Amino acid sequence: MAVSLKTGVCMTENGLKTKKIVGVCSSVGCLQVKESKKTFDIPGLKNEFKGREVIVSDQSGFGDWNFKASPKFTIHAQASLCVSKALRWWDKTLKPNMVEIESAQQLVDTLVNAGDKLVIIDFYSPGCGGCKALHPKICQFAEMNPNALFLKVNYEELKPMCYSLNIHVLPFFRFYRGAEGRVCSFSCTNATIKKFKDALAKHGTERCSLGPAKGLEESELLKLASSGDLPLDFLSRSASEERKQMEDMVLTNAIVPSPATIQADKIGFVEENAAVLV
């Protein structure tokens, strides 16, 4: 008679002789104890473990039982492990013009170097149901507007930066455009997606900004620097870089008079003064 317990012991009993063999069941599966054909052989515990045969030898723990030296158990055990890694929804269907922001410095640099491009910052959280539902729509807008730049900010990973930027509602969006800086900001869901479409139509048209890209407000940069998300000397460096960009723009757009024009101006000045003297 064979008895098996899910979380206990397995027992085989010989009807002719009062011999009992006990084996502990493993967590993988219950071991089945079979009666040996020989009187004093150790019974075989049979199970499957990845299709391989395992030989176990044990000489202790049987009390007054008389068994042959170095008895052997034959164990077959089989186990399967299934690990499924679900794809993160915020990584699905991303487009080439969608960039994941990993630091405040990267965000500031990306905005400053964007030029006249429309930049849209998408603040989201992995646990936000509204963010998850809206994500496919944002990817569609990114595909339809390849000249725009979509920046994705994970609220959970960049909480100090989001606090400095006064982001307290999700999903939340900010639109930036060249020298104008931030042109609009709002929160929306699938039900109010029209706000996003209207902002995209209004600020997505081609234009030329007079001046370098502004990016974040100075007050926001100060908060980021005070919280340690930006270097303390960042403001001074950014101011000098902005002055240099303005100087380069002035020199590029300035009209330099030709030598002939300068000479004509000199002759006209002399003639005018001569007429006054006469």
LINGI-V978349 format. One record per residue. RES is the residue in one small letter. PSI is psi in whole degrees, -180 to 180 (999 if undefined). NEAR is the number of other ideal C-beta (glycine too) atoms within 12 Angstrom. Layout:
res = <RES/RES>
psi = <PSI/PSI>
near = <NEAR/NEAR>
This chain:
res = <m/a/v/s/l/k/t/g/v/c/m/t/e/n/g/l/k/t/k/k/i/v/g/v/c/s/s/v/g/c/l/q/v/k/e/s/k/k/t/f/d/i/p/g/l/k/n/e/f/k/g/r/e/v/i/v/s/d/q/s/g/f/g/d/w/n/f/k/a/s/p/k/f/t/i/h/a/q/a/s/l/c/v/s/k/a/l/r/w/w/d/k/t/l/k/p/n/m/v/e/i/e/s/a/q/q/l/v/d/t/l/v/n/a/g/d/k/l/v/i/i/d/f/y/s/p/g/c/g/g/c/k/a/l/h/p/k/i/c/q/f/a/e/m/n/p/n/a/l/f/l/k/v/n/y/e/e/l/k/p/m/c/y/s/l/n/i/h/v/l/p/f/f/r/f/y/r/g/a/e/g/r/v/c/s/f/s/c/t/n/a/t/i/k/k/f/k/d/a/l/a/k/h/g/t/e/r/c/s/l/g/p/a/k/g/l/e/e/s/e/l/l/k/l/a/s/s/g/d/l/p/l/d/f/l/s/r/s/a/s/e/e/r/k/q/m/e/d/m/v/l/t/n/a/i/v/p/s/p/a/t/i/q/a/d/k/i/g/f/v/e/e/n/a/a/v/l/v>
psi = <131/132/130/136/145/-43/64/-122/162/139/139/133/132/127/-30/-38/141/67/131/133/129/134/141/135/141/166/-20/-43/163/130/135/125/125/147/135/148/-36/153/-41/13/148/131/155/130/119/128/173/127/92/32/11/147/131/129/124/129/132/132/3/168/13/9/-127/6/143/110/162/156/147/55/155/140/141/117/128/123/146/128/148/140/120/118/117/125/109/140/139/131/-31/-6/-3/146/34/147/163/-28/19/124/132/122/131/-6/163/-38/-42/-39/-48/-46/-40/-41/-42/-36/7/-17/-131/3/149/126/127/122/124/108/123/169/139/-30/7/116/-39/-39/-43/-42/-31/-19/-47/-36/-42/-39/-36/-43/-38/-39/-36/-18/73/-20/-14/157/123/118/129/128/118/111/-39/-33/-20/47/-47/-41/-43/-36/-43/-28/8/43/112/-4/139/147/150/144/144/136/130/145/105/-133/-15/-22/-136/123/-25/161/144/167/140/163/-173/-33/-28/33/-17/-32/-41/-43/-43/-42/-38/-40/-36/-43/0/-5/150/137/165/120/139/88/167/162/134/-46/-141/157/155/-37/-36/-39/-38/-42/-41/-37/-38/-29/-4/3/-18/152/150/-30/13/-40/-42/-39/-40/-34/-43/-38/-37/-41/-42/-41/-39/-42/-43/-39/-40/-44/-36/-40/-7/145/113/122/146/161/-37/-39/-41/-43/-41/-38/-38/-45/-43/-37/-41/-45/-38/-42/-35/-39/-36/-40/-40/999>
near = <13/22/22/25/17/14/13/15/22/33/26/28/19/22/10/8/16/9/25/21/35/24/32/22/24/26/12/19/22/25/38/29/33/28/27/23/11/15/16/18/23/35/36/29/39/27/31/22/22/15/12/14/19/23/17/25/16/21/15/10/14/19/10/7/22/14/25/16/11/14/26/21/31/26/33/25/26/18/16/12/8/6/6/6/7/9/10/19/23/30/18/15/19/23/22/15/25/31/27/22/33/18/22/34/25/23/39/37/24/30/40/29/22/34/25/26/31/39/45/42/44/43/40/40/29/20/15/24/16/25/33/23/19/33/32/20/29/41/24/20/31/31/19/19/30/16/24/35/33/42/37/40/39/30/29/19/20/30/20/20/34/31/19/28/34/19/30/14/20/28/38/32/41/36/37/39/35/30/25/26/28/30/26/27/28/27/26/32/26/20/13/18/24/15/23/37/22/17/30/31/18/17/32/29/16/14/18/15/24/16/24/28/32/29/40/38/22/19/16/34/35/19/25/34/26/19/21/16/30/30/19/15/12/28/24/15/20/30/16/14/21/23/16/15/25/18/16/15/20/16/12/11/13/10/9/11/12/10/10/10/13/13/13/14/15/15/14/14/14/14/14/13/12/11/10/9/8/7>
